[in-house]
Amino acid sequence: MSNPPRSSTSSSLIKLLQRKRYQYEVTYSLYMLTPMEKFIFNTFLFAFLSMLILAASLYLPQHVATITSRAWFYLVGDGDREVLVR
């Protein structure tokens, strides 16, 4: 048995990408838009997702640290003050 040629691997990858593009266009009803409308929609989608990823990568770690410190305070209390039990 011989290994399949590389062209079948690349052609299967191309078919997979074509199928994913088709699924994307059918799912979001882009197949009925003109090429310029598709370009505008995809541009807005790319810009929105880029800003979302950028904002999440910049602000999410600080937000998680703030939430963690507040949760620690609620569970343990302030470490600087001594609690007197009578």
C-alpha distance (Angstrom), angle and dihedral (degrees) to the residues before:
residue distance angle dihedral
M1 . . .
S2 3.76 . .
N3 3.78 129.0 .
P4 3.79 116.1 -100.4
P5 3.79 113.6 -102.4
R6 3.79 119.6 -99.8
S7 3.78 92.0 -113.1
S8 3.80 90.3 68.9
T9 3.80 90.3 53.0
S10 3.78 92.4 49.6
S11 3.79 92.1 43.3
S12 3.81 90.8 51.2
L13 3.81 89.2 50.6
I14 3.80 90.3 50.0
K15 3.81 90.5 49.1
L16 3.80 90.3 49.7
L17 3.82 92.0 51.2
Q18 3.80 91.1 46.7
R19 3.80 90.3 50.8
K20 3.82 91.8 49.1
R21 3.82 90.6 49.2
Y22 3.81 89.7 49.9
Q23 3.82 91.4 49.3
Y24 3.81 90.1 49.4
E25 3.80 92.6 50.9
V26 3.80 94.0 45.5
T27 3.81 94.7 44.7
Y28 3.80 94.2 52.9
S29 3.84 95.5 32.8
L30 3.79 92.7 -117.0
Y31 3.80 92.7 138.5
M32 3.82 90.3 78.7
L33 3.82 94.8 52.9
T34 3.77 126.4 91.6
P35 3.82 117.2 -108.2
M36 3.83 90.9 -103.4
E37 3.82 91.8 51.4
K38 3.82 89.8 48.7
F39 3.79 89.4 51.0
I40 3.82 92.0 50.5
F41 3.81 92.8 46.6
N42 3.80 93.0 47.4
T43 3.81 90.8 46.7
F44 3.81 92.1 53.8
L45 3.80 91.5 44.5
F46 3.81 91.9 50.0
A47 3.82 92.1 47.1
F48 3.82 92.2 48.5
L49 3.80 94.3 47.6
S50 3.81 91.3 45.1
M51 3.80 91.7 52.9
L52 3.80 90.9 45.5
I53 3.80 92.7 52.2
L54 3.80 91.8 44.4
A55 3.80 92.9 49.8
A56 3.80 92.1 46.4
S57 3.79 93.0 49.7
L58 3.81 93.0 47.1
Y59 3.80 103.0 40.2
L60 3.80 106.6 22.3
P61 3.84 96.8 74.8
Q62 3.81 91.7 52.3
H63 3.80 91.0 45.7
V64 3.81 92.2 50.3
A65 3.83 90.0 49.4
T66 3.82 90.6 51.4
I67 3.80 92.5 48.8
T68 3.82 90.7 47.0
S69 3.80 92.7 51.2
R70 3.81 91.4 48.7
A71 3.80 91.7 48.2
W72 3.82 89.3 49.4
F73 3.82 89.7 51.1
Y74 3.81 91.6 49.9
L75 3.80 92.7 48.3
V76 3.81 101.2 39.5
G77 3.77 105.1 16.7
D78 3.77 130.2 -137.7
G79 3.78 110.7 -28.2
D80 3.83 94.2 -154.7
R81 3.79 97.1 61.0
E82 3.75 125.1 66.7
V83 3.77 116.7 -130.7
L84 3.78 113.3 -134.8
V85 3.77 116.0 -149.6
R86 3.78 116.0 -163.1
